Amino acid sequence: MLRIIYKIIYTGGFILTWPFWLIRDMVQHKPYTFKTRFFGPGQILPKQKSYPRVWVWALSLGEVLAAKMIVPALEQTGAEVVISSTTAIGREAATRIFPGRLILASPLDFDFSTRRFLDSVNPDLLLLLETDIWPGILFHLVDRNLPKVLISARISPKSLQGYGYIKKFWGRVLRLFDLITTQSPADRNALLLLGADPETTLVIGDLKFDRKVSDEEPKDRATLLAETGWPEGRWIVAGSTHTGENEIILDAFNYLKEKAKKKYADLRLLLAPRNKSDFSSVCSLISNRGFPVARRHEPAPNDREKSIFVLDTLGELDRFYNLADIALIGKSWPGLHKGGGHNPLEAAAKGKPIIFGSLTYNYRWMTQALLQANAALEAPDQKALATVLENLLEHPDKALEMGRQAANFVRLHQGSVEKTLTLLRPFLK
């Protein structure tokens, strides 16, 4: 009965909204998205090895970055890994990060789509990263007696509230997983409230912690500046920004430049929009405010004379945090988005002092822990952001110490990949 009700609701919702998805794909010049998710790969994908084939499902860019930690560990066990992502951005990033691997579009949750995908891929294990739970997929895996594991799971307070309206339904869905690992005790408690099995829901930590931790690396910084033709100076790198907060960041930067032109003559700002569709609009925003702008993929001879830059590529933000003297974390200031914040671990692992706004509920545990470790500062609005930036620029020793604490914070929480792999070994036989 649960399965029938879900099919009716999902199909009805899709019928009502499919024109929106179709138009969105056309506007974004991605007409293949719906087709590939509906019809699947369209052919049987023969296994390359006698070892298990692990289907790693990563929702979008953030989850693909988490997959970067676990996929090599899986392959070291001999497993063959097939990666799917729900979004085009996620698939583009996965193609760059995992060259030579099979990268697919995650199927829609119709019986037809799911069946075709599973027949083509023939996985031995589903490894779902962080979020994006689709009950229809799980039902079909139950039918085929295939194990299903949700790893590095996280759930925001807002999502918990939404799931809570149909708590009984989600409790049954969560119990379809053979194993769930969570990023924090708060995430585990939230899943238990929804009805997850306490025996198979374990706190392991965030996979993204298990990345290389480095302090300031002058060689990497010099390489980036030589590659781009951009100038030396003190760099503020604003990562994964969204519409609305770009204005806040620009206003804070402009305030400093206008307040003391000579003192901040060497101050640079790099804006790295989260969405590809925002690249041009951010450049227009900067130009409309009277600033010359330089773009990453269009280096010009006069870029050294500019102070505001746009990272108009995807998947390179981690590298460009090497430039930062101060790192800002996007989706944490008011804007057209609903907030929630992005993961600050990339900047923390580079040993950078971190600033974010007050809308960080998607990573509440992590942001609070960074604040308590004196590795980050919170600035809820443009005025506060300008004040905090000025304070760190005036006291570089404080900024360096914050960066050291950020790197130590990452080191202290490493080990999730090995713990996860230990739990997965029974499913990889």
Secondary structure, 3 states (H helix, E strand, C coil): CHHHHHHHHHHHHHHHHHHHHHHHHHHCCCCHHHHHHHHCCCCCCCCCCCCCEEEEEECCHHHHHHHHHHHHHHHHCCCEEEEEECCHHHHHHHHHHCCCCEEEECCCCCHHHHHHHHHHHCCCEEEEECCCCCHHHHHHHHHCCCCEEEEEECCCHHHHHHHHCCHHHHHHHHCCCCEEEECCHHHHHHHHHHCCCCCCEEECCCHHHCCCCCCCCHHHHHHHHHHHCCCCCEEEEEEEECCCHHHHHHHHHHHHHHHCCCCCCCEEEEEEECCHHHHHHHHHHHHHCCCCEEECCCCCHHHHHCCEEECCCCCCHHHHHHHCCEEEECCCCCCCCCCCCCCCHHHHHCCCCEEECCCCHHHHHHHHHHHHCCCEEECCCHHHHHHHHHHHHHCHHHHHHHHHHHHHHHHHCCCHHHHHHHHHHHHHC
